[in-house]
Amino acid sequence: MQQFDRWADSYDRSILHFFLFKPSYLTLVTEIARWHSENPKPFSLLDVGCGTGELAGYLAHGPLPVTTVGLDYAANMCVSAAAKFTELEGSDRPQFINGDSEHLPFADGSFDMITCSNSFHHYPHQQNVVSEMMRLLSPGGRLIIIDGFRDCVVGWFVFDVVIAKVEGDVHHAPWPLMTKYFETAGLTGIRRRKFNFIFPACATIGDKPKGA
Ligand SMILES: C[S@@+](CC[C@H](N)C(=O)[O-])C[C@H]1O[C@@H](n2cnc3c(N)ncnc32)[C@H](O)[C@@H]1O
């Protein structure tokens, strides 16, 4: 994970920021707003693998009544993220926690929404992470995981060939496997939203049943 500690300072200026990360934040913001329009109340959100806290920034400066927590394995990412919000007070200020996606240090049902973008392919035990996210969701809550979409020729080349060579031990899960992770964890209404061409990406979306 040292690569991310080293990358924290220049991360927001990366070319990937323009081609992949920013479109991912915008997709998340749209989907979060959609969920909120169906559930119009103040809500809490956990962003797993939050990097430099860019999603938290869109939310903190937007209209939604959301309290955001970001969690990242790389301590320097958390430091860079927190530095962006020093002027905000109280629950408006996102919190950033250094931690591992597989052992999320929160009580059951702590969050109404959990997001994770461009981070999931780094997790060695992906089913465990989805199950852990499910544990943290409140009934009726929503999970959205965005990662590279490798189930097309462009995506296979970009993620399974190029990115895998650059990043080493990573696994961009094919969409049927993502569906299986969600189903096994007990999420329902599973669907996907593809976006981007050069770096094709996919949001997998699922809900914790209201009675669960
Ligand atoms: C490419 S960045 C994505 C950051 C941000 N979500 C985005 O879309 O720009 C991947 C992030 O995942 C984090 N990460 C990798 N493995 C992790 C783990 N097991 N638990 C938590 N974060 C992890 C890295 O430290 C890094 O900040």
Ligand as a Chemical Component Dictionary entry (heavy atoms), coordinates in Angstrom:
data_LIG
# 
_chem_comp.id                   LIG 
_chem_comp.type                 NON-POLYMER 
_chem_comp.pdbx_formal_charge   0 
_chem_comp.three_letter_code    LIG 
# 
loop_
_chem_comp_atom.comp_id 
_chem_comp_atom.atom_id 
_chem_comp_atom.alt_atom_id 
_chem_comp_atom.type_symbol 
_chem_comp_atom.charge 
_chem_comp_atom.model_Cartn_x 
_chem_comp_atom.model_Cartn_y 
_chem_comp_atom.model_Cartn_z 
_chem_comp_atom.pdbx_ordinal 
LIG C1  C1  C 0  -7.231  4.411  -7.033 1  
LIG S1  S1  S 1  -7.541  4.922  -5.373 2  
LIG C2  C2  C 0  -9.286  5.354  -5.441 3  
LIG C3  C3  C 0  -9.603  6.505  -4.524 4  
LIG C4  C4  C 0  -10.994 7.102  -4.696 5  
LIG N1  N1  N 0  -12.038 6.212  -4.227 6  
LIG C5  C5  C 0  -11.238 7.460  -6.127 7  
LIG O1  O1  O 0  -12.158 6.929  -6.777 8  
LIG O2  O2  O -1 -10.502 8.314  -6.625 9  
LIG C6  C6  C 0  -7.601  3.396  -4.477 10 
LIG C7  C7  C 0  -7.631  3.623  -2.970 11 
LIG O3  O3  O 0  -7.967  2.403  -2.322 12 
LIG C8  C8  C 0  -7.218  2.333  -1.131 13 
LIG N2  N2  N 0  -7.167  0.935  -0.681 14 
LIG C9  C9  C 0  -6.535  -0.099 -1.261 15 
LIG N3  N3  N 0  -6.713  -1.223 -0.530 16 
LIG C10 C10 C 0  -7.479  -0.882 0.533  17 
LIG C11 C11 C 0  -8.035  -1.602 1.634  18 
LIG N4  N4  N 0  -7.814  -2.916 1.798  19 
LIG N5  N5  N 0  -8.800  -0.946 2.520  20 
LIG C12 C12 C 0  -9.037  0.404  2.374  21 
LIG N6  N6  N 0  -8.542  1.138  1.347  22 
LIG C13 C13 C 0  -7.782  0.503  0.427  23 
LIG C14 C14 C 0  -5.858  2.909  -1.519 24 
LIG O4  O4  O 0  -5.092  3.306  -0.408 25 
LIG C15 C15 C 0  -6.276  4.057  -2.415 26 
LIG O5  O5  O 0  -6.422  5.279  -1.716 27 
# 
loop_
_chem_comp_bond.comp_id 
_chem_comp_bond.atom_id_1 
_chem_comp_bond.atom_id_2 
_chem_comp_bond.value_order 
_chem_comp_bond.pdbx_ordinal 
LIG C1  S1  SING 1  
LIG S1  C2  SING 2  
LIG S1  C6  SING 3  
LIG C2  C3  SING 4  
LIG C3  C4  SING 5  
LIG C4  N1  SING 6  
LIG C4  C5  SING 7  
LIG C5  O1  DOUB 8  
LIG C5  O2  SING 9  
LIG C6  C7  SING 10 
LIG C7  O3  SING 11 
LIG C7  C15 SING 12 
LIG O3  C8  SING 13 
LIG C8  N2  SING 14 
LIG C8  C14 SING 15 
LIG N2  C9  SING 16 
LIG N2  C13 SING 17 
LIG C9  N3  DOUB 18 
LIG N3  C10 SING 19 
LIG C10 C11 SING 20 
LIG C10 C13 DOUB 21 
LIG C11 N4  SING 22 
LIG C11 N5  DOUB 23 
LIG N5  C12 SING 24 
LIG C12 N6  DOUB 25 
LIG N6  C13 SING 26 
LIG C14 O4  SING 27 
LIG C14 C15 SING 28 
LIG C15 O5  SING 29 
# 
